Amino acid sequence: MMSEIEERREYLSDNEYLTAMNECLRSYLTHYEEQCTCTEDTFECYQYPRLLRNCRHKDTILQYAPLLTILIPGGQIPADFRLQMEVAYEPYDQNTLVRLLRYLLDFSLESDIIFDKVICAFSIFHLVFKHYGIMEKSPKLREVVFRKLEEFQTSEGTIAILENFDFSVLGISENPIPGWRGNVVPPPPPIPADISESSLD
């Protein structure tokens, strides 16, 4: 379409040309935002509008992370949803769960809206406490989750956000971070570099 406008450039005033090009660009961006960029095996629609409209994995994402439903205009968290506070070992498909956790992290990093970031973080905590086996399989993940929970309790910026957060929209009455922090098993301390493997025998 842009090439057609360029072909007619000599017949258009500067104003007509700019208007036509702007409309073409706007149309392209709207089309781009509405196209799912995921594959069958990847969740790659990190932009806010895509999740809410046309992501091919939307149902799967909302099944695992129902808190994201409240980011949809007019959406409500399912009535039977309960935030997972205690350690549980519900079965899970590792590939799907890992993709979901990466998706939530990327979604959080892409968004500049604090509310969205909190919802993504709570969705991650909900999932790892519900399927705690994945934390035990991955010491690195456990370390990241533990560090994030610490950050939520010690970072002045995060504390300020949570102090003013309306937890009633999540169906809970208070900040769940202290409960999660109390239930997570901290990762073991690193072994000092000067201790050799032979000295551990």
C-alpha positions in Angstrom: 0.0 0.0 0.0 2.9 2.4 0.8 4.3 1.7 -2.7 1.0 2.7 -4.3 1.1 6.0 -2.4 4.7 6.5 -3.5 3.7 5.9 -7.1 1.0 8.6 -6.8 3.3 11.0 -4.9 3.7 13.5 -7.7 -0.1 13.9 -7.9 -0.5 14.5 -4.2 0.0 17.6 -2.1 2.4 17.3 0.8 -0.6 17.3 3.2 -2.4 14.5 1.2 0.8 12.5 1.0 1.5 12.7 4.8 -2.1 11.9 5.7 -2.2 8.8 3.4 1.2 7.6 4.8 0.0 8.1 8.4 -3.2 6.2 7.7 -1.2 3.4 6.1 1.2 3.2 9.0 -1.6 3.3 11.6 -3.4 0.4 9.7 -0.2 -1.6 9.6 0.4 -1.1 13.4 -3.1 -2.1 14.2 -2.8 -5.2 12.1 0.6 -6.0 13.6 -0.7 -5.7 17.2 -3.6 -8.0 16.4 -1.5 -10.8 15.0 -0.4 -13.6 17.3 3.4 -14.2 17.0 3.3 -17.5 19.0 4.1 -20.9 17.5 2.6 -24.1 18.6 5.4 -24.6 21.1 6.1 -21.0 22.1 4.4 -18.2 24.0 5.7 -15.0 22.4 2.8 -12.5 22.5 4.3 -10.3 25.2 2.5 -7.2 24.1 -0.5 -6.3 26.2 -3.1 -6.2 23.3 -2.1 -9.5 21.9 -2.8 -11.5 25.1 -6.2 -9.9 25.4 -7.3 -10.4 21.8 -5.8 -12.9 19.5 -3.1 -15.0 21.1 -3.6 -18.6 20.0 -2.6 -19.7 23.6 -4.9 -17.3 25.4 -7.1 -20.1 26.9 -4.0 -22.0 28.1 -2.4 -18.9 29.6 -5.6 -18.0 31.4 -6.1 -21.6 32.6 -2.7 -21.6 34.3 -2.6 -17.9 35.2 -6.3 -16.9 35.9 -5.2 -13.7 37.6 -4.4 -12.3 34.2 -8.2 -12.3 33.5 -8.5 -9.1 35.4 -6.3 -7.4 32.9 -9.0 -8.0 30.3 -11.5 -5.1 30.2 -14.6 -6.3 32.0 -12.9 -9.6 33.0 -13.1 -11.1 36.4 -11.1 -13.8 38.2 -13.0 -17.1 38.1 -15.2 -17.5 41.2 -13.6 -20.7 42.2 -10.0 -19.4 42.0 -7.9 -19.5 45.2 -4.4 -18.1 45.4 -2.0 -20.9 46.2 -0.3 -20.0 49.5 0.9 -23.3 50.8 3.5 -25.6 49.2 1.6 -28.2 47.0 2.8 -30.8 44.7 0.1 -30.9 42.0 1.2 -32.6 38.8 2.3 -30.5 35.9 3.6 -30.7 32.4 7.1 -29.3 32.6 7.3 -27.9 29.1 4.1 -26.0 29.5 4.8 -24.7 33.0 8.3 -23.5 32.0 6.9 -21.7 29.0 4.2 -20.1 31.2 6.7 -18.9 33.8 8.9 -17.4 31.0 5.9 -15.9 29.4 4.8 -14.2 32.7 8.3 -12.9 33.3 8.6 -11.5 29.8 5.1 -10.0 30.0 6.0 -8.3 33.2 9.3 -6.9 31.7 7.4 -5.6 28.6 4.7 -3.8 30.6 5.4 -0.4 32.2 2.2 -0.6 34.3 2.8 -1.4 38.0 -0.5 -3.2 38.4 0.3 -5.6 35.5 3.7 -6.3 37.0 2.2 -7.2 40.4 -0.4 -9.5 38.7 2.4 -11.2 36.7 4.5 -11.7 39.9 1.6 -13.1 41.9 0.8 -15.4 39.0 4.4 -16.8 39.1 4.3 -17.3 42.9 0.8 -18.9 42.6 2.2 -21.4 40.0 5.4 -22.3 41.7 3.7 -22.9 45.0 1.0 -25.0 43.4 3.6 -27.1 41.5 6.4 -26.9 44.0 8.1 -29.9 42.5 9.5 -27.6 39.7 11.3 -25.6 42.4 12.9 -28.7 43.8 14.0 -29.7 40.3 15.5 -26.4 39.5 17.7 -24.8 42.2 18.2 -21.8 40.0 14.4 -21.2 39.8 14.1 -21.6 43.6 16.9 -19.1 44.1 15.2 -16.6 41.8 11.8 -17.0 43.5 13.3 -16.7 47.0 15.2 -13.6 45.9 12.1 -12.0 44.5 10.1 -12.7 47.6 12.9 -11.1 49.6 12.8 -8.1 47.3 9.0 -7.7 47.7 9.6 -7.5 51.5 12.7 -5.3 51.6 12.6 -3.0 48.5 11.3 0.4 49.4 9.7 0.8 46.0 8.0 -2.5 46.1 6.8 -2.1 49.7 5.3 1.3 48.7 3.4 -0.3 45.8 2.1 -3.1 47.9 1.1 -0.8 50.8 -1.3 1.0 48.3 -2.4 -2.1 46.5 -6.1 -3.2 46.6 -5.8 -6.9 47.3 -9.6 -7.3 47.3 -9.5 -7.5 43.5 -7.6 -10.7 44.0 -10.2 -12.1 46.4 -7.9 -11.8 49.4 -7.8 -9.3 52.2 -4.1 -8.8 52.7 -0.7 -8.9 51.1 0.2 -12.6 50.4 4.0 -12.0 50.2 4.7 -12.6 53.9 2.7 -15.9 53.7 4.6 -17.0 50.7 7.9 -15.9 52.2 7.2 -18.0 55.3 6.3 -21.1 53.3 9.1 -21.2 50.8 12.1 -23.4 51.6 15.2 -21.2 51.1 17.9 -22.5 48.8 20.9 -24.0 50.6 23.8 -21.5 51.1 26.6 -21.7 48.5 29.6 -23.9 49.3 32.6 -21.7 49.9 35.1 -21.9 47.1 37.9 -23.0 49.3 36.1 -26.2 50.3 37.1 -29.0 47.9 34.9 -31.9 47.0 37.2 -34.3 48.7 36.8 -32.5 52.0 33.1 -33.1 51.9 33.6 -36.9 51.9 
